């Protein structure tokens, strides 16, 4: 595949959506063909699954939650990510398999080897070449979610600490792919640090 696959990861309120969209606009201005996506979502089926997963009314066990994320991922890979990469586009995705490992694996205790195995199947072996992990203390991030919380955001501080620590462990394990960017109070500073990494990767 000729394209580049870049993912953004991080715990709640870290600014992934803002920073990933800013990067998308930056690359477009440089003349690059970019597809921006979010997970779960992006396709009709995946968006419906997203509604179920994030609704505070949904009650499900960790196995059900994990498999729903995988189902949404399988659809977006087949329908959007894989074709775009074959066309040589840069695909920027807000969350991917690392999220499932961090949130359902380290956070909920689902077997991580199982997640990786099913994740390989769901993603057809497609992996990001670069992952930006936006790191922010959990309490700081959750402040941004104080007024409106989805089902995942409503979980305990202990849970969210497990998620962040899981991400940091993944970053230590895959230093070549996962790059930690500390979230600065100034959005532009954080974006400048991201662009410094991206400029080296996309050339």
C-alpha positions as CSV (number, residue, x, y, z in Angstrom):
1,X,0.0,0.0,0.0
2,X,1.3,3.4,-1.0
3,X,-0.4,5.5,1.6
4,X,0.5,6.4,5.2
5,X,-1.6,5.4,8.2
6,X,-1.4,7.8,11.2
7,X,-3.4,7.3,14.4
8,X,-4.1,9.4,17.4
9,X,-4.5,7.9,20.8
10,X,-5.0,9.2,24.4
11,X,-7.2,9.1,27.4
12,X,-10.3,11.3,27.8
13,X,-10.1,15.0,27.3
14,X,-6.5,15.0,25.9
15,X,-7.5,16.9,22.7
16,X,-7.2,14.1,20.2
17,X,-10.0,15.3,18.0
18,X,-8.8,18.9,17.9
19,X,-5.2,18.0,17.3
20,X,-5.9,15.3,14.7
21,X,-8.2,17.7,12.7
22,X,-5.6,20.5,12.9
23,X,-3.0,18.1,11.5
24,X,-5.4,17.1,8.7
25,X,-5.8,20.7,7.6
26,X,-2.0,21.2,7.8
27,X,-1.3,18.3,5.5
28,X,-4.1,19.4,3.1
29,X,-2.5,22.8,2.8
30,X,0.7,21.1,1.9
31,X,-1.0,19.5,-1.0
32,X,-1.3,16.0,0.5
33,X,-4.4,13.8,-0.1
34,X,-5.8,13.1,3.4
35,X,-8.7,11.0,4.7
36,X,-9.8,11.9,8.2
37,X,-11.7,9.3,10.3
38,X,-12.7,8.5,13.8
39,X,-13.2,5.2,15.7
40,X,-15.6,3.8,16.3
41,X,-17.4,5.4,13.4
42,X,-16.8,6.5,9.8
43,X,-19.3,4.2,8.1
44,X,-23.0,3.7,8.5
45,X,-22.6,0.4,10.4
46,X,-19.7,1.7,12.5
47,X,-21.6,4.9,13.5
48,X,-24.6,2.8,14.7
49,X,-22.2,0.6,16.8
50,X,-20.7,3.8,18.2
51,X,-24.1,5.0,19.4
52,X,-24.6,1.7,21.2
53,X,-21.1,1.7,22.7
54,X,-21.2,5.3,24.0
55,X,-24.8,5.5,25.2
56,X,-25.0,5.7,29.0
57,X,-28.2,3.6,28.6
58,X,-26.2,0.6,27.2
59,X,-25.4,-2.2,29.6
60,X,-22.8,-4.7,28.4
61,X,-20.0,-6.9,29.7
62,X,-16.4,-6.4,28.7
63,X,-16.5,-9.2,26.1
64,X,-19.5,-7.6,24.3
65,X,-17.9,-4.2,24.5
66,X,-14.6,-5.5,23.1
67,X,-16.2,-7.3,20.2
68,X,-18.4,-4.4,19.3
69,X,-15.4,-2.2,18.9
70,X,-13.8,-4.9,16.7
71,X,-16.9,-5.1,14.5
72,X,-16.9,-1.4,14.0
73,X,-13.2,-1.5,13.1
74,X,-13.6,-4.4,10.6
75,X,-16.1,-2.3,8.7
76,X,-14.1,0.9,8.6
77,X,-11.0,-0.9,7.5
78,X,-12.7,-2.7,4.6
79,X,-14.9,0.2,3.5
80,X,-12.5,3.2,3.9
81,X,-9.0,2.7,5.3
82,X,-7.7,-0.1,3.1
83,X,-9.0,1.5,-0.2
84,X,-7.5,4.9,0.8
85,X,-4.1,3.4,1.6
86,X,-4.0,1.6,-1.7
87,X,-4.7,4.9,-3.5
88,X,-1.7,6.5,-1.7
89,X,-3.7,8.7,0.7
90,X,-2.6,9.7,4.1
91,X,-5.2,8.3,6.5
92,X,-5.5,10.0,9.9
93,X,-7.7,8.1,12.4
94,X,-8.8,9.3,15.8
95,X,-8.3,6.0,17.7
96,X,-7.5,2.5,16.4
97,X,-6.5,-0.9,17.9
98,X,-4.3,0.6,20.7
99,X,-7.5,2.1,22.2
100,X,-9.0,-1.4,22.6
101,X,-5.8,-2.7,24.2
102,X,-5.7,0.3,26.6
103,X,-9.5,0.6,27.4
104,X,-10.7,-2.9,27.3
105,X,-7.4,-4.7,27.9
106,X,-5.6,-2.7,30.6
107,X,-8.8,-1.0,31.7
108,X,-11.3,-3.8,32.0
109,X,-9.0,-6.8,32.2
110,X,-9.8,-8.5,28.8
111,X,-6.9,-10.7,27.7
112,X,-4.5,-8.6,25.7
113,X,-3.3,-11.4,23.5
114,X,-6.9,-12.1,22.6
115,X,-7.5,-8.4,21.7
116,X,-4.4,-8.4,19.5
117,X,-5.4,-11.6,17.8
118,X,-9.0,-10.5,17.0
119,X,-7.6,-7.0,16.2
120,X,-5.3,-8.5,13.6
121,X,-8.3,-10.3,12.0
122,X,-10.6,-7.2,12.2
123,X,-8.0,-4.8,10.7
124,X,-6.9,-7.3,8.0
125,X,-3.4,-6.9,9.3
126,X,-3.3,-3.2,8.7
127,X,-1.4,-1.3,11.3
128,X,-0.5,2.4,11.7
129,X,3.0,3.4,10.7
130,X,2.9,6.2,13.2
131,X,0.8,6.7,16.4
132,X,0.7,9.9,18.3
133,X,-0.1,9.4,21.9
134,X,-1.3,12.6,23.5
135,X,-0.4,12.3,27.2
136,X,-2.2,14.2,29.9
137,X,-2.9,13.6,33.6
138,X,-6.2,11.8,33.9
139,X,-7.8,14.4,36.3
140,X,-6.9,17.2,33.9
141,X,-8.5,15.4,30.9
142,X,-11.7,14.5,32.8
143,X,-12.2,18.2,33.7
144,X,-13.0,18.8,30.1
145,X,-15.8,16.2,30.3
146,X,-17.5,17.5,33.4
147,X,-20.7,18.6,31.8
148,X,-21.4,15.8,29.3
149,X,-20.1,12.3,29.7
150,X,-20.6,9.2,27.6
151,X,-20.7,5.7,29.0
152,X,-16.9,5.3,29.0
153,X,-16.1,8.7,30.4
154,X,-18.5,8.0,33.4
155,X,-16.1,5.2,34.6
156,X,-14.1,5.7,37.8
157,X,-10.8,7.6,38.1
158,X,-9.1,4.3,38.9
159,X,-10.3,2.9,35.5
160,X,-9.0,5.9,33.6
161,X,-5.6,5.7,35.4
162,X,-5.3,2.1,34.2
163,X,-6.1,3.2,30.7
164,X,-3.4,5.9,30.7
165,X,-0.8,3.5,32.3
166,X,-1.7,1.0,29.6
167,X,-1.0,3.5,26.9
168,X,2.4,4.4,28.5
169,X,3.3,0.7,28.6
170,X,2.4,0.3,24.9
171,X,4.5,3.3,24.1
172,X,7.5,1.7,25.9
173,X,7.0,-1.5,24.0
174,X,6.8,0.1,20.6
175,X,9.0,3.1,20.7
176,X,9.5,3.1,16.9
177,X,5.7,3.5,16.2
178,X,4.2,5.2,19.2
179,X,5.4,8.7,19.9
180,X,4.4,10.4,23.2
181,X,3.5,14.1,22.9
182,X,2.8,15.8,26.2
183,X,-0.3,17.9,26.0
184,X,0.5,21.6,26.6
185,X,-2.0,24.2,27.8
186,X,-1.4,26.0,24.5
187,X,-3.1,24.1,21.6
188,X,-0.6,25.6,19.1
189,X,2.4,24.3,21.1
190,X,1.1,20.8,21.1
191,X,0.3,21.0,17.4
192,X,3.8,22.2,16.6
193,X,5.3,19.2,18.4
194,X,3.0,16.9,16.5
195,X,3.9,18.5,13.1
196,X,7.6,18.1,13.9
197,X,7.1,14.3,14.1
198,X,4.8,14.2,11.1
199,X,7.1,16.2,8.8
200,X,9.8,13.5,9.3
201,X,7.3,10.7,8.8
202,X,5.4,11.7,5.6
203,X,8.5,12.7,3.6
